[in-house]
Each structure stands twice: as C-alpha cells, then as structure tokens.
Amino acid sequence: MNLQWTDAELAFRNEVRAFFSGALTDDMRHAARYMTSVYSDHGASLAFQKQLALRGWGAPSWDRVFGGCDWNAVQRYIFAQERLAAGAPPPPLGINLVGPAIIAFGTSSQKKLFLPGTLSGDIYWCQGYSEPQSGSDLASLKTSAMDDGSDLVCTGSKIWTSHAHVANWMFALVRSSREQKKQQGLTFVLIDMSSPGISVRPIVMSSGEHIQNEVFFDGVRVPKENVLGEIGGGWSVAKFQLEFERSNLASAPELHLHINHLRSFAANIPGDTCSSLLDEPAFSRKLAAARARASALELYELRTLSALSSGGSPGLAASVLKILGTELSQHVTELALEAAGHYGRAYQPQELRPGGDIHLPHASTATIGPLDAALAPLRYLNDRSGSIFAGSNEIQRNILAKAALGV
C-alpha cells in the first residue's frame, strides 16, 4: 500500500485549499468550530453548500452527469480532509445519504425532480427510519403503507428524526406488506413534508438543542411515483444507503482536529501539580493514547481507501470503521469534559453554534469560562448517540462475528 499522494493528487489538494481559503466566511468557520453535535448551524451549512454548488463541488460522491464531481475515492478523502482542516461546516444530510440512492435506484423523472434541489440545498431532507419500537432492528418497523390505487397511504410514526421540523422532504422506509421474512415487504418512499396528515413533535436533546423529532403519519398519501426502487424492495435501497453512512473514510482527520483543539485548550488550563493540564502526566498520557488510536484508525482508513481505489468495496471495513470511529470520538469528548473541570457544569449552549433551536430553562445568563469548556459537556452528551446511530455498534460487532469469524 502506497501512502504517498501523487503529484496530481497534491495539485488537487492545493486547488481545494485555495477554494476553501476564499469561500469560507468567518461565520461559517465559527459555525463549524463550535458545533455542539454532528449538525452545524442550519443557515451556515446551507450557505456553504450553495458556495460549493456554484463551484461544481456540491456533491463529491455523485456522478458528474447529475451535477456531482465524479471524483475517485482518493479525491473524496482529500476533499473531506481539507474541509475539516479549513474549518468548513458539513454538508446537508441529503448529499451523502439519499442523493446516491436516488442516482442508483431512481427513475429519470425522480432524478430530474430531486437531485438539482438536493444539490443546491433548496430540497432539505430528513431521514425516516427509526420508530419507537424499531431502532437497531430496522427490519421490524411497523409504519404501514397501504396500496390505494395510485397512492400508498402511510400510517404510523418515526422517531429521532433529525431536522424534520425544517426539512421539506423525507426519505423513509415503510411496511407495504407482511412477509415471512421481515426484511421483505419494506418500501423506500420520498415524502413531501407538507402532505396532509403529517405532524411533527419536537424532542429536546440533553444538550438543550431541538434537532430530533417524532413524526406522525395519519393516512398520509404518497404517490407511487415517489417510491424509490420497487414496492417491497426497500430493504435493498436502505442497505445501499446505509453503506454510505457507515463507510465514512474521514473519521480520523476529524478526530485529529478535535484532539488538536483539546490539546490547545488543556494547555491553558492550570493543572494540579503543573502549570497546565497538558503537562499533567496522567492527562498527557491519555491524550497521547487517543492520538495514537486516531493515527491507527487513519491507517485503517487509508488501507480501505487503497482497496476502493483498486475497484473494491468497503465490505466489513464499514462496520470496523463505524465502531472504531464512534467509540474513539466518545472517548475524546470524555477527555474534553475532564479538561473543562468545574466550568463544564455550566449549561450555556447559547454561547456556541448548535444545529437547532436552543431551549434554555436553566441556561447561564453570562459566559462562564472559555468556550471550549462550554462546548465540552454538550459534545459529550450528544456523542453518546454515536454508537447507536447508523446501526448500533453491537449490531456491527454481530455482523463482524458472523461474516468474518463465522460465529
């Protein structure tokens, strides 16, 4: 495996750096630096997405014919790495999730209707998968879709639906029939959030943000032309889409970024026996160990990237990367909370850039301590979900045990 960038790849990296240097505003950088969850400030994210779309870089993983970049795996990795280093906010959810699925399974009319708006940010998606009794075991979902001529009539509910209160479209899995095998009979649908019968109830997170929601469907009519793939074939579409979500090959650069921020923060916090927390032997050892784990993860990502560049697929590496990346991220937030010390007790999300509206029943009225200390408890609380979303880490370990170990 060759870990050296070619001259062409280095030239591409420099081109990306130059674009970010000119396109990013201070507000965009601030929104990315002080994100309290995986979602950046809604306005900053959409503003940057429009800049990318104008440059022709709005969808690195899409084919060029649909407005994407047609980049190879190495270019996409370099782009993600440079985006993080430049301090740019992440793209809207639809770019890397439903966009590739529409390209792979959509009709020509669906591609024409949904892809341009997704690329520009005018169509803002939310994901309707989890239900109150169906999370990691997604195939057990119960939201029904009854055939009624030209429509499917949907009844049921979804939960933990990020940004459902601001999204204008949802991609969802619904049950269109009962089959012996529960993965069968599921259908992947694209739902207009303004449809009659849809109601959205907010779920306020422990970090104080309103990002998650519960969504209720009471006889919602979804035209059959909004079925992605075949009726009853939704499991194949969802598996394809989830592979994109799990096979994030840029976890290590983001972790290195957070560790660097933590190192700078700790250097300005007094230690018990040293001038700064960074010089405390116990803390410095833990920080060094986290950096070593991030470097090991980076090597695994690059090895997977090498396989993709040779025409391979992520395969089981998607599960490995999901486990390692989310669990190390949780550990880094624990170290940040340790560094924040007593300042981390103050609840002050209003000083940061959360990805949703803030509910402030107990918020501080004045800034207490440095911003990194205010950020630490919110990131810690939010990151507890990292080992659950996109398929829980327990499920990923079961996949590895069955497929790799035969147990």
C-alpha positions as CSV (number, residue, x, y, z in Angstrom):
1,M,0.0,0.0,0.0
2,N,1.4,3.4,-1.1
3,L,0.6,6.1,1.4
4,Q,2.2,8.9,-0.7
5,W,0.0,11.3,-2.7
6,T,0.8,11.6,-6.4
7,D,1.7,14.9,-8.0
8,A,-1.8,15.1,-9.4
9,E,-3.3,14.4,-6.0
10,L,-1.1,17.1,-4.4
11,A,-2.2,19.5,-7.1
12,F,-5.8,18.7,-6.4
13,R,-5.3,19.2,-2.7
14,N,-3.8,22.7,-3.3
15,E,-6.8,23.6,-5.5
16,V,-9.2,22.5,-2.8
17,R,-7.2,24.5,-0.2
18,A,-7.3,27.6,-2.3
19,F,-11.0,27.4,-2.8
20,F,-11.7,27.0,0.9
21,S,-9.5,29.9,1.7
22,G,-11.5,32.2,-0.5
23,A,-15.0,30.8,0.0
24,L,-15.2,30.4,3.8
25,T,-16.5,33.3,5.8
26,D,-15.8,33.9,9.5
27,D,-19.4,32.9,10.3
28,M,-19.0,29.6,8.5
29,R,-15.8,28.8,10.4
30,H,-17.3,29.8,13.7
31,A,-20.3,27.6,13.0
32,A,-18.1,24.6,12.3
33,R,-15.7,25.2,15.2
34,Y,-18.4,25.4,17.8
35,M,-20.9,22.8,16.6
36,T,-22.4,21.0,19.6
37,S,-23.4,17.9,17.7
38,V,-22.9,16.4,14.3
39,Y,-25.1,19.1,12.8
40,S,-23.9,22.6,12.2
41,D,-25.9,25.8,12.2
42,H,-28.6,25.4,9.6
43,G,-28.1,28.7,7.9
44,A,-24.3,28.4,7.8
45,S,-24.5,24.8,6.4
46,L,-26.8,25.8,3.6
47,A,-24.8,29.0,2.7
48,F,-21.7,26.9,2.3
49,Q,-23.5,24.3,0.3
50,K,-24.6,26.9,-2.2
51,Q,-21.0,28.1,-2.5
52,L,-19.9,24.5,-3.2
53,A,-22.7,24.0,-5.7
54,L,-21.7,27.2,-7.6
55,R,-18.1,25.8,-7.8
56,G,-19.4,22.4,-9.0
57,W,-18.2,20.7,-5.8
58,G,-21.6,20.3,-4.1
59,A,-21.7,16.5,-4.2
60,P,-18.3,14.8,-4.3
61,S,-19.8,11.3,-4.4
62,W,-22.2,11.9,-7.2
63,D,-21.7,11.3,-11.0
64,R,-20.9,14.4,-12.9
65,V,-23.9,13.9,-15.2
66,F,-26.1,14.6,-12.1
67,G,-24.2,17.7,-11.0
68,G,-21.6,15.8,-9.0
69,C,-17.8,15.8,-9.2
70,D,-17.2,12.3,-10.4
71,W,-14.2,12.2,-8.1
72,N,-12.4,9.0,-7.2
73,A,-12.2,7.7,-3.6
74,V,-8.8,9.4,-3.0
75,Q,-10.1,12.8,-4.2
76,R,-13.1,12.5,-1.9
77,Y,-10.9,11.7,1.0
78,I,-8.6,14.6,0.3
79,F,-11.6,16.9,0.0
80,A,-13.1,15.8,3.3
81,Q,-9.7,16.1,5.0
82,E,-9.2,19.6,3.7
83,R,-12.8,20.6,4.5
84,L,-12.1,19.7,8.2
85,A,-8.7,21.4,8.2
86,A,-10.2,24.6,6.8
87,G,-13.0,24.7,9.4
88,A,-15.9,24.4,7.0
89,P,-19.3,23.1,8.1
90,P,-20.5,19.7,6.9
91,P,-22.9,19.3,4.0
92,P,-26.7,18.8,4.4
93,L,-27.7,15.2,5.2
94,G,-29.2,14.6,1.8
95,I,-26.0,15.0,-0.1
96,N,-24.3,11.8,1.1
97,L,-27.4,9.8,2.0
98,V,-30.4,10.0,-0.2
99,G,-28.6,11.6,-3.2
100,P,-26.5,8.5,-4.1
101,A,-29.6,6.3,-3.5
102,I,-31.7,8.3,-6.0
103,I,-28.9,8.1,-8.5
104,A,-28.6,4.3,-8.1
105,F,-32.4,3.4,-7.9
106,G,-34.3,6.4,-9.1
107,T,-36.3,6.9,-12.3
108,S,-35.3,9.6,-14.7
109,S,-38.1,11.8,-13.5
110,Q,-37.1,11.3,-9.9
111,K,-33.5,12.3,-10.7
112,K,-34.7,15.4,-12.5
113,L,-37.1,16.4,-9.7
114,F,-34.9,15.7,-6.6
115,L,-31.2,15.9,-7.5
116,P,-30.8,19.6,-8.5
117,G,-32.7,20.8,-5.4
118,T,-30.8,18.5,-3.1
119,L,-27.5,19.8,-4.6
120,S,-28.4,23.5,-4.1
121,G,-29.9,22.9,-0.7
122,D,-33.4,24.0,-1.8
123,I,-34.6,20.5,-1.0
124,Y,-33.7,19.7,2.6
125,W,-34.1,16.1,3.6
126,C,-34.7,14.3,6.9
127,Q,-34.5,10.5,7.4
128,G,-37.5,8.5,8.5
129,Y,-36.1,5.1,9.7
130,S,-36.2,4.6,13.4
131,E,-39.5,4.0,15.2
132,P,-40.4,3.8,18.9
133,Q,-40.0,0.0,18.8
134,S,-37.7,-0.3,15.8
135,G,-34.2,1.2,16.0
136,S,-31.2,-1.1,15.5
137,D,-33.6,-3.8,14.3
138,L,-34.8,-1.6,11.5
139,A,-36.5,-4.5,9.7
140,S,-39.1,-4.7,12.5
141,L,-40.6,-1.3,11.6
142,K,-44.4,-1.1,11.6
143,T,-45.3,2.2,9.8
144,S,-47.8,0.9,7.2
145,A,-48.2,1.8,3.6
146,M,-51.5,0.5,2.2
147,D,-52.0,0.3,-1.5
148,D,-54.8,2.6,-2.7
149,G,-54.6,2.9,-6.4
150,S,-52.0,5.5,-7.4
151,D,-51.0,6.1,-3.8
152,L,-49.6,4.4,-0.8
153,V,-51.4,5.5,2.4
154,C,-49.0,5.8,5.3
155,T,-49.9,5.5,8.9
156,G,-47.6,5.2,11.9
157,S,-44.7,7.2,13.4
158,K,-40.9,7.8,13.2
159,I,-38.7,8.9,16.0
160,W,-35.3,10.6,16.4
161,T,-35.9,12.3,13.0
162,S,-33.2,14.9,12.7
163,H,-34.4,18.3,11.4
164,A,-37.9,17.1,10.5
165,H,-39.2,20.5,11.6
166,V,-37.2,22.3,9.0
167,A,-37.0,19.7,6.2
168,N,-39.3,19.9,3.2
169,W,-38.8,16.2,2.2
170,M,-38.3,12.9,4.0
171,F,-36.8,9.7,2.7
172,A,-38.3,6.8,4.7
173,L,-38.8,3.1,5.0
174,V,-42.4,1.9,5.4
175,R,-44.1,-1.5,5.5
176,S,-46.1,-2.2,2.4
177,S,-46.8,-5.9,3.1
178,R,-46.3,-8.6,5.8
179,E,-44.0,-11.3,4.7
180,Q,-42.4,-14.4,6.4
181,K,-39.0,-12.7,6.3
182,K,-39.3,-9.2,7.9
183,Q,-36.8,-7.6,5.6
184,Q,-39.3,-8.2,2.8
185,G,-42.3,-6.1,2.3
186,L,-40.5,-2.8,3.0
187,T,-40.7,0.1,0.6
188,F,-38.4,3.1,0.3
189,V,-40.5,6.3,-0.2
190,L,-39.9,10.0,-0.7
191,I,-42.4,12.0,1.3
192,D,-43.4,15.7,0.9
193,M,-43.3,17.0,4.4
194,S,-46.2,19.4,3.6
195,S,-48.5,16.5,2.9
196,P,-51.8,16.5,4.9
197,G,-51.7,14.1,7.8
198,I,-48.1,14.8,8.9
199,S,-47.4,16.2,12.3
200,V,-44.0,16.8,13.9
201,R,-43.4,16.8,17.7
202,P,-40.0,18.1,19.0
203,I,-37.6,16.1,21.1
204,V,-35.3,18.3,23.0
205,M,-31.9,16.7,23.4
206,S,-29.9,16.5,26.7
207,S,-27.6,19.2,25.2
208,G,-30.6,21.6,25.0
209,E,-31.0,21.6,21.3
210,H,-34.1,20.9,19.3
211,I,-32.7,18.8,16.4
212,Q,-34.6,15.5,16.9
213,N,-38.3,15.0,16.4
214,E,-41.1,12.4,16.4
215,V,-43.1,12.4,13.2
216,F,-46.6,11.1,12.9
217,F,-48.4,9.9,9.8
218,D,-52.2,9.8,9.8
219,G,-53.3,8.5,6.4
220,V,-50.6,10.4,4.5
221,R,-50.9,9.8,0.8
222,V,-47.6,9.2,-1.0
223,P,-47.9,9.0,-4.8
224,K,-46.4,5.7,-6.1
225,E,-44.1,7.8,-8.4
226,N,-42.3,8.7,-5.2
227,V,-41.3,5.1,-4.5
228,L,-37.6,4.7,-4.9
229,G,-36.9,1.3,-6.4
230,E,-39.6,-1.3,-6.3
231,I,-42.6,-1.6,-4.0
232,G,-41.4,-4.2,-1.5
233,G,-37.8,-3.7,-2.4
234,G,-36.9,-1.0,0.1
235,W,-34.5,-3.1,2.1
236,S,-32.0,-3.2,-0.8
237,V,-32.2,0.6,-1.2
238,A,-31.8,1.1,2.5
239,K,-28.8,-1.2,2.7
240,F,-27.1,0.7,-0.2
241,Q,-27.8,4.0,1.5
242,L,-26.6,2.8,5.0
243,E,-23.3,1.6,3.5
244,F,-22.6,5.3,2.5
245,E,-23.4,6.4,6.1
246,R,-21.3,3.8,7.8
247,S,-18.3,3.8,5.5
248,N,-17.1,7.3,6.5
249,L,-13.4,7.4,5.5
250,A,-12.7,10.7,7.1
251,S,-13.3,9.9,10.8
252,A,-9.5,10.1,11.6
253,P,-8.9,13.6,10.3
254,E,-11.9,14.9,12.3
255,L,-10.6,13.1,15.4
256,H,-7.2,14.6,14.9
257,L,-8.8,18.0,14.6
258,H,-10.7,17.6,17.9
259,I,-7.6,16.3,19.7
260,N,-5.6,19.3,18.5
261,H,-8.4,21.6,19.8
262,L,-8.4,19.7,23.1
263,R,-4.6,20.0,23.3
264,S,-4.7,23.8,22.9
265,F,-7.5,24.0,25.4
266,A,-5.7,21.9,28.0
267,A,-2.5,23.9,27.6
268,N,-4.4,27.0,29.0
269,I,-6.0,25.1,32.0
270,P,-4.0,25.1,35.2
271,G,-3.0,21.6,36.4
272,D,-2.9,20.3,40.0
273,T,0.8,19.8,40.1
274,C,1.9,21.5,36.8
275,S,1.5,24.9,35.2
276,S,-1.1,23.5,32.8
277,L,-3.3,20.4,32.5
278,L,-1.4,19.4,29.3
279,D,1.7,18.9,31.4
280,E,0.0,16.7,34.0
281,P,1.4,13.2,33.4
282,A,-1.9,11.3,33.8
283,F,-3.8,13.6,31.4
284,S,-1.0,13.9,28.8
285,R,-0.7,10.1,28.7
286,K,-4.4,9.8,28.0
287,L,-4.2,12.5,25.3
288,A,-1.2,10.8,23.7
289,A,-3.0,7.4,23.7
290,A,-6.1,9.0,22.0
291,R,-3.8,10.5,19.3
292,A,-2.2,7.1,18.8
293,R,-5.6,5.5,18.4
294,A,-6.6,8.2,15.9
295,S,-3.4,7.5,13.9
296,A,-4.1,3.8,13.9
297,L,-7.6,4.5,12.6
298,E,-6.2,6.7,9.9
299,L,-4.0,3.9,8.7
300,Y,-7.0,1.6,8.5
301,E,-9.0,4.3,6.6
302,L,-6.1,4.7,4.1
303,R,-5.9,0.9,3.7
304,T,-9.7,0.8,2.9
305,L,-9.2,3.8,0.6
306,S,-6.5,1.9,-1.3
307,A,-8.9,-1.0,-1.7
308,L,-11.6,1.3,-3.0
309,S,-9.2,2.9,-5.5
310,S,-8.5,-0.6,-6.9
311,G,-12.2,-1.2,-7.5
312,G,-13.0,-2.9,-4.3
313,S,-15.8,-2.1,-1.8
314,P,-15.7,-1.2,1.9
315,G,-17.3,-4.5,2.9
316,L,-16.7,-5.4,6.5
317,A,-14.4,-2.4,6.8
318,A,-17.6,-0.2,7.0
319,S,-18.5,-1.9,10.3
320,V,-15.0,-1.7,11.7
321,L,-14.6,2.0,10.9
322,K,-18.0,2.7,12.4
323,I,-17.1,1.0,15.7
324,L,-13.6,2.4,16.0
325,G,-14.5,6.0,14.9
326,T,-17.6,6.4,17.1
327,E,-16.0,4.9,20.2
328,L,-12.8,6.9,19.9
329,S,-14.9,10.1,19.4
330,Q,-16.8,9.4,22.6
331,H,-13.5,8.9,24.4
332,V,-12.2,12.3,23.2
333,T,-15.4,14.0,24.4
334,E,-14.7,12.4,27.8
335,L,-11.2,13.9,27.9
336,A,-12.6,17.3,26.9
337,L,-15.1,17.1,29.8
338,E,-12.2,16.2,32.2
339,A,-10.3,19.2,30.9
340,A,-13.3,21.5,31.3
341,G,-13.5,20.7,35.0
342,H,-15.9,22.8,37.1
343,Y,-16.5,25.1,34.1
344,G,-18.2,22.1,32.4
345,R,-21.1,22.3,34.9
346,A,-22.4,25.5,33.4
347,Y,-25.2,25.0,30.8
348,Q,-24.6,27.6,28.2
349,P,-25.4,26.4,24.7
350,Q,-26.4,30.0,23.7
351,E,-22.7,30.8,23.6
352,L,-22.0,28.2,20.9
353,R,-23.4,27.3,17.4
354,P,-25.8,24.4,17.9
355,G,-27.6,22.7,15.0
356,G,-31.1,23.6,16.1
357,D,-33.1,25.9,18.3
358,I,-32.0,26.1,22.0
359,H,-34.3,25.6,24.9
360,L,-32.9,27.5,27.9
361,P,-34.8,26.8,31.1
362,H,-31.6,26.6,33.1
363,A,-29.1,28.3,30.9
364,S,-26.4,30.7,32.3
365,T,-27.1,34.4,31.6
366,A,-23.4,35.2,31.2
367,T,-20.5,33.4,29.7
368,I,-18.7,31.3,32.3
369,G,-15.2,30.1,31.4
370,P,-13.7,29.6,27.9
371,L,-15.9,28.5,25.0
372,D,-14.2,25.1,24.8
373,A,-15.4,24.4,28.4
374,A,-18.9,25.4,27.4
375,L,-18.6,23.1,24.4
376,A,-17.3,20.0,26.3
377,P,-20.5,18.9,28.1
378,L,-22.7,19.4,25.1
379,R,-20.5,17.4,22.8
380,Y,-20.1,14.7,25.5
381,L,-23.9,14.4,25.8
382,N,-24.5,14.4,22.1
383,D,-21.8,11.9,21.3
384,R,-23.4,9.2,23.4
385,S,-25.7,8.5,20.4
386,G,-22.7,7.9,18.1
387,S,-22.5,4.2,19.0
388,I,-26.2,3.8,18.2
389,F,-27.0,5.7,15.0
390,A,-26.3,4.2,11.6
391,G,-26.7,0.7,13.1
392,S,-25.6,0.2,16.8
393,N,-22.1,-0.9,17.5
394,E,-23.5,-4.1,19.0
395,I,-25.1,-4.8,15.6
396,Q,-21.8,-4.0,13.8
397,R,-20.0,-6.5,16.1
398,N,-22.6,-9.1,15.3
399,I,-22.0,-8.5,11.6
400,L,-18.3,-8.9,12.0
401,A,-18.7,-12.0,14.2
402,K,-20.9,-13.7,11.7
403,A,-19.2,-12.7,8.4
404,A,-15.6,-12.6,9.5
405,L,-15.4,-15.2,12.3
406,G,-18.2,-17.5,11.4
407,V,-19.8,-17.4,14.8
